[in-house]
Amino acid sequence: MDHAKLGELARFYRKHLLDDVMPFWECRTKDHECGGYLTCFDRQGKLTDPDKYIWFQGRQLWMFSALYNRVEKRDLWLDLARQGRDFLVRHAYAGNGRWHYQLDRTGKQAKQSTISIYTDHFVLSGLCEYALASGSDQDRDLIDQTYQVMEKNIYDPEFKDIFHGTWSPKYKRHGLCMISVHVAEIASQILGQERTRTLIDHCLQEILYVFTRDDRRLLFESVGQDGSIVMEPEGQLINPGHALEAMCFCLPVGLERGDQAIIDRCLAIAEWMYEVGYDNDYGGIVAFLDARGTEPAQLDWHKETDAMWHDKVWWVHCEALYAAALCALLTDSPVWFDRFLDLHDWCQQHFYDPEYGEWYAALYRDGTPKLTDKGTVWKAAYHLPRCLMMIMKLFETGLPSSSAGTVR
């Protein structure tokens, strides 16, 4: 891929981010009455659920802060970031370093009150990014306490991650390690790399050498507490989107450290997981599958998201797009460039909504729309604008020298 093509792609992704995606959110996500963000909208942008899902309050706080920090110093983005930060600090803190999962629109506990380690992660990332955007240390104590408790819980095999019943004493979860690498890298800008390196190293080891098995050429979503492969439906599930997202977080760590072993390992895993996740019949990346590369035995694994194993989900393609772009520039491989361009064309043809903007949440296997909503209990202004911003920056400036500086 020559410099002219890279420049063309950089301009496309900048325009797609700033003209096709962010305007959908900028004009409607701010809750002028109660503070924080409204995040659930149908295709046209009509509100479908007023509740505040706190992991999305944290994610969008990070997104608006990151746009301000690395794209343009727009007052609108800083104002939107402040809106999210103020709501979180006033209403969402559960105490002792933990954060609520869901509140009603006004900030009161909605339905059955729960806390979630995923919410802890994303609020932490948002508060850290906002601290950089605002230049304020007002949340330093909250950041410090949240990180301390999060780190303790990641190491604790008995910790019950209360998140829609996903905790089981039998399994370790790849997703927790993946998110921890990402969030710890962000937190390092506030807390320092000496504070975060131990957790990052632990999660890298788990992702690259415990959840990943060379003999199977797969990264497993769950393994036993002793690191063993569990021959049950849940233990055999493969999530290509999570695996490729993990490589988007681990590769920059290798680049920042100049650690070729990490880089080579990540490139190998990305290769394996792209191949296993790619749908050779219809294009795009499948949502999940069995370790044999076939239909999973446990079909209700994504029951709450109403996703069948061969559906095409927006966030999976966002992570695959960036992973392919990163691997293409890192390897200068025509194979990875072709993969990126193929997926780029597929997403623009099927996910993008040229009439109302943004992307559909989910497609059937053949690429026809399944869920046209733009914001759901699983989707907000995060995976897509993050992906577009990172690809834009990658094609504009080249490979990152620091994961904290470009890839987050």
Buried (B, 14 or more C-beta within 10 A) or exposed (E): BEEEEBEEBBEBBBEBBBEBBBEBBBEBBBBEEBBBBBBBBBBEBEBBBBBBBBBBBBBBBBBBBBBBBBBEEBEBBBEBBBBBBEBBBEBBBBEEBBBBBBBBBBBEBBEEEBBBBBBBBBBBBBBBBBBBBBEEEEBBEBBBBBBEBBBEBBEEEEEEBBBEEBBBEEBBBBBBBBBBBBBBBBBBBBBEBEBBBEBBEBBBEBBBEBBBBEEBBBBBBBBBEEEEBBEBBBBBBBBBBBBBBBBBBBBBBBBBBEEEEBBEBBBBBBBBBBEBBBBEEBBBBBBBBBBEEEEBEBEEBBEEBEBBBBBBBBBBBBBBBBBBBBBBBBBEBEEBBEBBBBBBEBBBEBBBBEEBBBBBBBBBBEBEBBBBBBBBBBBBBBBBBBBBBBBBBBBBEEEBEBBBBBBB
